[in-house]
Amino acid sequence: MKVREQGNSLVVTVPKKFGIKSGTEVIAVKGKDGSFTYIPKMKNPFTDENVHFEHNSEEFDDHTTGREEI
């Protein structure tokens, strides 16, 4: 693969054999050794309607765990 210029940006072409869909959002992370890694961007669980946190409340009761003052 080769880095090329496109306007004011640098572009790395991703081969189709990697199976990444067009339009996939990624986060770029630069390593100390000059390497870079692209990580698929995850949805924010707090704004995603399909994520529900209610089930976690069943795991906790109203007991304190240490020296909390209530």
Contact map, one row per residue, 1 for C-alpha under 8 A:
1110000000011100000000000000000000000000000000000000000000000000000000
1111000000011000000000000000000000000000000000000000000000000000000000
1111100001111000000000000000000000000000000000000000000000000000000000
0111110001110000000000000000000000000000000000000000000000000000000000
0011111111100000000000000000000000000000000000000000000000000000000000
0001111111100000000000000000000000000000000000000000000000000000000000
0000111111000000000000000000000000000000000000000000000000000000000000
0000111111000000000000000000000000000000000000000000000000000000000000
0000111111100000000000000000000000000000000000000000000000000000000000
0011111111110000000000000000000000000000000000000000000000000000000000
0011110011111000000000000000000000000000000000000000000000000000000000
1111000001111100000000000000000000000000000000000000000000000000000000
1110000000111110000000000000000000000000000000000000000000000000000000
1000000000011111010100000000000000000000000000000000000000000000000000
0000000000001111110000000000000000000000000000000000000000000000000000
0000000000000111111100000000000000000000000000000000000000000000000000
0000000000000011111000000000000000000000000000000000000000000000000000
0000000000000111111100000000000000000000000000000000000000000000000000
0000000000000001111110000000000000000000000000000000000000000000000000
0000000000000101011111010000000000000000000000000000000000000000000000
0000000000000000001111110000000000000000000000000000000000000000000000
0000000000000000000111110000000000000000000000000000000000000000000000
0000000000000000000011111000000000000000000000000000000000000000000000
0000000000000000000111111100000000000001100000000000000000000000000000
0000000000000000000000111110000000000001100000000000000000000000000000
0000000000000000000000011111000000000111100000000000000000000000000000
0000000000000000000000001111100000000111100000000000000000000000000000
0000000000000000000000000111110000011110000000000000000000000000000000
0000000000000000000000000011111000011110000000000000000000000000000000
0000000000000000000000000001111101111000000000000000000000000000000000
0000000000000000000000000000111111111000000000000000000000000000000000
0000000000000000000000000000011111100000000000000000000000000000000000
0000000000000000000000000000001111100000000000000000000000000000000000
0000000000000000000000000000011111110000000000000000000000000000000000
0000000000000000000000000000011111111000000000000000000000000000000000
0000000000000000000000000001111001111100000000000000000000000000000000
0000000000000000000000000001111000111110000000000000000000000000000000
0000000000000000000000000111100000011111000000000000000000000000000000
0000000000000000000000000111100000001111100000000000000000000000000000
0000000000000000000000011110000000000111110000000000000000000000000000
0000000000000000000000011110000000000011111000000000000000000000000000
0000000000000000000000000000000000000001111100000000000000000000000000
0000000000000000000000000000000000000000111110110000000000000000000000
0000000000000000000000000000000000000000011111110000000000000000000000
0000000000000000000000000000000000000000001111110010000000000000000000
0000000000000000000000000000000000000000000111110010000000000000000000
0000000000000000000000000000000000000000001111111000000000000000000000
0000000000000000000000000000000000000000001111111110000000000000000000
0000000000000000000000000000000000000000000000111111000000000000000000
0000000000000000000000000000000000000000000000011111000000000000000000
0000000000000000000000000000000000000000000011011111100000000000000000
0000000000000000000000000000000000000000000000001111111000000000000000
0000000000000000000000000000000000000000000000000011111110000000000000
0000000000000000000000000000000000000000000000000001111111000000000000
0000000000000000000000000000000000000000000000000001111111100000000000
0000000000000000000000000000000000000000000000000000111111110000000000
0000000000000000000000000000000000000000000000000000111111111000000000
0000000000000000000000000000000000000000000000000000011111111000000000
0000000000000000000000000000000000000000000000000000001111111000000000
0000000000000000000000000000000000000000000000000000000111111100000000
0000000000000000000000000000000000000000000000000000000011111110000000
0000000000000000000000000000000000000000000000000000000000011111000000
0000000000000000000000000000000000000000000000000000000000001111100000
0000000000000000000000000000000000000000000000000000000000000111111100
0000000000000000000000000000000000000000000000000000000000000011111100
0000000000000000000000000000000000000000000000000000000000000001111100
0000000000000000000000000000000000000000000000000000000000000001111110
0000000000000000000000000000000000000000000000000000000000000001111111
0000000000000000000000000000000000000000000000000000000000000000001111
0000000000000000000000000000000000000000000000000000000000000000000111
